[in-house]
Amino acid sequence: MLSLVLLCVALCRKVHSMPRMQTLDLPFSGRLLRAQRQRQGMYQQDLANRCAALGRPIDRSQISRFERDERRPNPRDLKAIVEALGIDVDALLDENQAVA
């Protein structure tokens, strides 16, 4: 029993010491994401479904947070989003926006 507890403690420490996915240091614009999605006649759930089909599930609520600029997508999420929309990443960057 003690060895199981020690194993759990060791695993927890390992998980907490792992590097987290980095956010983007780009002027990502949620407003532009929303405009691109709507231009294609897609709902947020449609975009979420397309991302999942590409092997990168992103929840609809997460897409909503991206569009409201409450969160920034990590590189893997951004890659899935631009592939799902069939656009270049530049279409989601606002050069007038300061990088956070």
N, C-alpha and C positions, 0 to 999 in steps of 0.2 A: 504494500500500500504506500509506504514512504517513497519507494522508487518511482511509483506512478506520479505522486505529487511533485517530486523533484523533476521528473521529465516534463510535466506540465509547466512548471516554473521556467525551466530552460527554454521550452518552445515559446512561451509568452515573451521572454526577453529577446529571443531571436526575431520574432515577428515585429516587436516594437523597435528594434534596432535596424530593421530593413529600410532602405531608402524609399521614400514615397515618390509616386509619379509626379514629375515636375509639371507645373503649369506653363503656359506659353508666355514668352516675353515678346509678344507681338501685339499690335493694336487691334485685337479681335473686336468685332462689333456685333453685338447681339441684334441690333436693329437691322444690320445688313443680312444676318442669318434669317431673320423673320421675313424680310423682303424677298430673299431668294426662294425660300420655302413657299411663300404665298404666290410668287410669280409662277411657280410650277403647279399651283392648285393643290398643294399638299397640306394636310393637317399635321400637327405635331406628331400624332400617333403614326401617320403614314411614314414620316421621316424616321421615327423610332423603329418601325418595322423594317424599313430598308437597311438601316444600320445593322439590325440584328441579322438580316439575311446575308450581310457582308461579313458576319462573324464577330461583330462588335456591338453587342446589345447596349443600347442607351435608353434609359427610361424616358417616357414622354415628359414627366415632371422635370427631369434633368435638362431636356431640350428647352423647356419653358424657362428654367433658370438661366440657361445660356442666352436666350433671346432677351431676357430682362436685364442682362449684364450683372446678374447676381453671382454668377460663377463663370469661370473661364474654362473652356474645354482643355483637357490634357492632349498631348500630341496624337495619341491613338484615337481619341474621340473625334478630334478635328479631321483626321485623315478619313475616318468612316463617314463623317458628315459630308465632306466635299465629294467623296466618291458616290454617296447616296444621292446627292443633288446633281452630280455630273458637272461640277464647276471646278475652277481653279481656286486655290486657297486665297489668292489675291482678292477675290470677290467678297471675302468676309473681313477684309482689313480696311480700317479707316485711318488713313494717313494723318488726319487732323486730330485724331484721338491720342492722348498721352498714354504711354505704356504704364500700367500699374506696377 
